[in-house]
């Protein structure tokens, strides 16, 4: 199994992401494997959004909802950390859909 960890944004209704294989990384003292990727570097220096056909030059990485995926080797579980704005922006839509089912 090829477990991935990494970072992501939701910009212009597109999931922009970059991942690393967890097998190449070592867990910390709590058993978590986190990528070495940094939101600011990937967005502002490497212009990752261009790989997803987005022209967002001169935008800051923190202007879009973002998150990180880590893996815990002791629990064999991935964790997704989300910007709270995901819930503000998309939470109502999600809840409305769930309530209609």
Secondary structure as a PSIPRED ss2 file (coil, helix, strand):
# PSIPRED VFORMAT (PSIPRED V4.0)

   1 X C   1.000  0.000  0.000
   2 X C   1.000  0.000  0.000
   3 X C   1.000  0.000  0.000
   4 X E   0.000  0.000  1.000
   5 X E   0.000  0.000  1.000
   6 X E   0.000  0.000  1.000
   7 X E   0.000  0.000  1.000
   8 X E   0.000  0.000  1.000
   9 X E   0.000  0.000  1.000
  10 X E   0.000  0.000  1.000
  11 X E   0.000  0.000  1.000
  12 X C   1.000  0.000  0.000
  13 X C   1.000  0.000  0.000
  14 X E   0.000  0.000  1.000
  15 X E   0.000  0.000  1.000
  16 X E   0.000  0.000  1.000
  17 X E   0.000  0.000  1.000
  18 X E   0.000  0.000  1.000
  19 X E   0.000  0.000  1.000
  20 X E   0.000  0.000  1.000
  21 X E   0.000  0.000  1.000
  22 X H   0.000  1.000  0.000
  23 X H   0.000  1.000  0.000
  24 X H   0.000  1.000  0.000
  25 X C   1.000  0.000  0.000
  26 X C   1.000  0.000  0.000
  27 X C   1.000  0.000  0.000
  28 X C   1.000  0.000  0.000
  29 X C   1.000  0.000  0.000
  30 X C   1.000  0.000  0.000
  31 X C   1.000  0.000  0.000
  32 X E   0.000  0.000  1.000
  33 X E   0.000  0.000  1.000
  34 X C   1.000  0.000  0.000
  35 X C   1.000  0.000  0.000
  36 X C   1.000  0.000  0.000
  37 X C   1.000  0.000  0.000
  38 X C   1.000  0.000  0.000
  39 X H   0.000  1.000  0.000
  40 X H   0.000  1.000  0.000
  41 X H   0.000  1.000  0.000
  42 X H   0.000  1.000  0.000
  43 X H   0.000  1.000  0.000
  44 X H   0.000  1.000  0.000
  45 X H   0.000  1.000  0.000
  46 X C   1.000  0.000  0.000
  47 X C   1.000  0.000  0.000
  48 X H   0.000  1.000  0.000
  49 X H   0.000  1.000  0.000
  50 X H   0.000  1.000  0.000
  51 X H   0.000  1.000  0.000
  52 X H   0.000  1.000  0.000
  53 X C   1.000  0.000  0.000
  54 X C   1.000  0.000  0.000
  55 X C   1.000  0.000  0.000
  56 X C   1.000  0.000  0.000
  57 X C   1.000  0.000  0.000
  58 X C   1.000  0.000  0.000
  59 X C   1.000  0.000  0.000
  60 X C   1.000  0.000  0.000
  61 X H   0.000  1.000  0.000
  62 X H   0.000  1.000  0.000
  63 X H   0.000  1.000  0.000
  64 X C   1.000  0.000  0.000
  65 X E   0.000  0.000  1.000
  66 X E   0.000  0.000  1.000
  67 X E   0.000  0.000  1.000
  68 X E   0.000  0.000  1.000
  69 X E   0.000  0.000  1.000
  70 X E   0.000  0.000  1.000
  71 X E   0.000  0.000  1.000
  72 X E   0.000  0.000  1.000
  73 X C   1.000  0.000  0.000
  74 X C   1.000  0.000  0.000
  75 X C   1.000  0.000  0.000
  76 X C   1.000  0.000  0.000
  77 X E   0.000  0.000  1.000
  78 X E   0.000  0.000  1.000
  79 X E   0.000  0.000  1.000
  80 X E   0.000  0.000  1.000
  81 X E   0.000  0.000  1.000
  82 X E   0.000  0.000  1.000
  83 X C   1.000  0.000  0.000
  84 X C   1.000  0.000  0.000
  85 X H   0.000  1.000  0.000
  86 X H   0.000  1.000  0.000
  87 X H   0.000  1.000  0.000
  88 X H   0.000  1.000  0.000
  89 X H   0.000  1.000  0.000
  90 X H   0.000  1.000  0.000
  91 X H   0.000  1.000  0.000
  92 X H   0.000  1.000  0.000
  93 X H   0.000  1.000  0.000
  94 X H   0.000  1.000  0.000
  95 X H   0.000  1.000  0.000
  96 X H   0.000  1.000  0.000
  97 X H   0.000  1.000  0.000
  98 X H   0.000  1.000  0.000
  99 X H   0.000  1.000  0.000
 100 X H   0.000  1.000  0.000
 101 X C   1.000  0.000  0.000
